[in-house]
């Protein structure tokens, strides 16, 4: 079974995180919502509280195929300031595992120097933080094992692309049809 960890920090963008969780679970992916705080309950950027399954320090990230970094503010800043998040991101990128980031979250990868020479998409106001990246305005961009997306309005495209990566295009198309969405 494919396994994905969605990392949640206070101030995360709810639609970006929960769309990924919902669509991947519909695809029969084991999705673990992981709080990077000391609490299982994480507050989204629009005041929606989400109960996570695990705390960051409880997770063995070696077991997962992909990590997802939702955007939102100050969620992205909180993810960026967490040393463990950066360690896991670095480990995943260097080992060839998938790292997916949406909205402002690709700025974390940019700040780490992981997007140099790579195509990437993000929320327009953080494009300057994608150091060395080739900026794309496509809804979702995959360059190697890094997948980036522009924001809340691209969350379904992003989640379906992650489904395609973990399975295949046919599975993503089946899910899109089941939710009345055209790829």
C-alpha positions as CSV (number, residue, x, y, z in Angstrom):
1,X,0.0,0.0,0.0
2,X,1.2,3.5,-0.9
3,X,1.9,5.8,2.1
4,X,1.8,9.6,2.2
5,X,2.4,11.9,5.1
6,X,0.7,15.3,5.1
7,X,2.5,17.7,7.4
8,X,0.3,20.2,9.3
9,X,1.4,23.3,11.1
10,X,-0.8,25.9,12.7
11,X,-1.9,28.2,10.0
12,X,-2.0,25.6,7.2
13,X,-4.4,26.2,4.2
14,X,-7.3,23.8,4.9
15,X,-8.4,23.2,1.3
16,X,-4.9,22.4,0.1
17,X,-4.3,19.9,2.9
18,X,-7.6,18.2,3.1
19,X,-8.2,18.0,-0.6
20,X,-5.0,15.9,-0.8
21,X,-6.0,13.8,2.1
22,X,-9.5,13.1,0.8
23,X,-8.5,12.3,-2.8
24,X,-5.6,10.1,-1.9
25,X,-7.7,8.2,0.6
26,X,-10.3,7.7,-2.2
27,X,-7.4,6.1,-4.1
28,X,-6.8,3.8,-1.2
29,X,-3.5,5.5,-0.2
30,X,-2.6,5.3,3.5
31,X,-2.5,9.0,4.3
32,X,-1.2,10.1,7.7
33,X,-1.9,13.6,8.9
34,X,1.0,14.7,11.0
35,X,1.1,17.6,13.4
36,X,4.5,19.4,13.7
37,X,3.3,20.9,16.9
38,X,3.1,19.3,20.3
39,X,-0.7,18.9,19.9
40,X,-2.7,16.5,17.8
41,X,-5.1,19.3,17.0
42,X,-3.8,21.8,14.5
43,X,-5.6,25.1,13.6
44,X,-5.9,26.0,10.0
45,X,-5.4,29.5,8.6
46,X,-9.2,30.0,8.5
47,X,-9.8,28.8,12.0
48,X,-10.7,25.2,11.2
49,X,-9.3,22.8,13.7
50,X,-8.1,19.4,12.4
51,X,-7.4,16.4,14.5
52,X,-4.2,14.7,13.2
53,X,-3.3,11.0,13.5
54,X,0.2,11.5,14.7
55,X,2.8,14.0,16.0
56,X,5.9,14.6,14.0
57,X,8.2,12.8,16.5
58,X,6.0,9.7,16.5
59,X,6.4,9.1,12.7
60,X,9.0,6.9,11.0
61,X,9.2,8.8,7.7
62,X,11.3,6.0,6.1
63,X,8.0,4.1,5.8
64,X,6.4,6.7,3.5
65,X,6.5,7.1,-0.3
66,X,5.7,10.9,-0.3
67,X,5.4,13.9,2.0
68,X,3.1,16.8,1.3
69,X,3.6,20.3,2.5
70,X,0.4,22.4,2.3
71,X,0.7,26.2,2.0
72,X,-1.2,28.9,4.0
73,X,0.1,31.4,6.4
74,X,1.5,31.3,8.9
75,X,1.5,27.5,8.2
76,X,4.3,27.7,5.6
77,X,6.4,29.8,8.0
78,X,5.8,27.3,10.8
79,X,6.8,24.4,8.6
80,X,9.9,26.3,7.4
81,X,11.0,27.0,11.0
82,X,10.7,23.3,12.1
83,X,14.2,21.7,11.8
84,X,12.7,18.2,11.6
85,X,10.6,19.1,8.5
86,X,13.7,20.4,6.7
87,X,15.6,17.2,7.6
88,X,12.8,15.0,6.2
89,X,12.5,17.1,3.1
90,X,16.2,16.9,2.5
91,X,16.3,13.1,3.1
92,X,13.4,12.6,0.7
93,X,14.8,14.7,-2.1
94,X,18.2,13.2,-1.9
95,X,16.9,9.6,-1.7
96,X,14.5,10.1,-4.7
97,X,11.3,10.0,-2.7
98,X,8.5,12.4,-3.6
99,X,8.1,15.8,-2.0
100,X,5.0,17.7,-2.9
101,X,4.4,21.3,-1.9
102,X,1.5,23.7,-2.8
103,X,0.9,27.5,-2.6
104,X,3.5,29.2,-0.4
105,X,5.1,25.9,0.7
106,X,7.4,25.5,-2.4
107,X,9.2,28.5,-0.9
108,X,10.5,26.1,1.8
109,X,12.2,24.0,-0.9
110,X,13.5,27.2,-2.6
111,X,15.0,28.4,0.6
112,X,16.8,25.1,1.0
113,X,18.3,25.4,-2.5
114,X,16.4,22.3,-3.7
115,X,14.7,24.0,-6.7
116,X,17.9,25.3,-8.5
117,X,17.4,24.6,-12.2
118,X,14.1,22.9,-11.6
119,X,10.6,23.9,-12.9
120,X,8.3,24.8,-10.1
121,X,5.0,26.5,-9.4
122,X,3.8,28.4,-6.4
123,X,1.6,31.2,-5.1
124,X,2.5,34.4,-7.1
125,X,3.6,36.4,-4.0
126,X,6.3,33.8,-3.1
127,X,7.8,33.4,-6.6
128,X,10.9,35.4,-5.5
129,X,11.6,32.8,-2.8
130,X,12.0,29.9,-5.3
131,X,15.7,30.6,-5.5
132,X,17.1,29.4,-8.8
133,X,13.9,27.8,-10.0
134,X,12.3,28.1,-13.4
135,X,8.9,29.5,-12.5
136,X,5.9,28.0,-14.2
137,X,2.3,29.3,-14.1
138,X,0.9,25.8,-14.8
139,X,-1.5,24.5,-12.1
140,X,0.9,21.7,-11.1
141,X,4.5,21.0,-12.1
142,X,6.5,17.9,-11.6
143,X,10.3,18.0,-12.0
144,X,11.8,14.7,-11.0
145,X,10.7,13.8,-7.5
146,X,9.5,17.3,-6.6
147,X,5.8,18.3,-7.3
148,X,4.7,21.9,-6.8
149,X,1.4,23.6,-7.3
150,X,0.0,27.2,-7.2
151,X,-2.6,27.4,-4.5
152,X,-6.1,26.6,-3.2
153,X,-7.6,26.8,-6.7
154,X,-5.3,24.1,-8.0
155,X,-5.7,21.7,-5.0
156,X,-7.8,19.1,-6.9
157,X,-5.3,19.2,-9.9
158,X,-2.5,18.8,-7.4
159,X,-4.1,15.8,-5.5
160,X,-5.0,14.1,-8.8
161,X,-1.4,14.5,-10.0
162,X,-0.2,12.9,-6.8
163,X,-2.6,10.0,-7.5
164,X,-1.2,9.7,-11.0
165,X,2.4,9.6,-9.6
166,X,1.6,7.1,-7.0
167,X,-0.4,4.9,-9.3
168,X,-1.0,5.9,-12.9
169,X,-2.9,8.3,-15.2
170,X,-5.9,5.8,-15.4
171,X,-6.4,5.8,-11.6
172,X,-6.3,9.6,-11.6
173,X,-8.8,9.8,-14.4
174,X,-11.1,7.3,-12.6
175,X,-11.0,9.5,-9.4
176,X,-11.6,12.7,-11.4
177,X,-14.7,11.1,-13.0
178,X,-16.0,9.9,-9.7
179,X,-15.9,13.5,-8.3
180,X,-17.3,15.0,-11.5
181,X,-14.0,16.8,-12.3
182,X,-12.3,17.0,-15.7
183,X,-8.6,16.6,-16.0
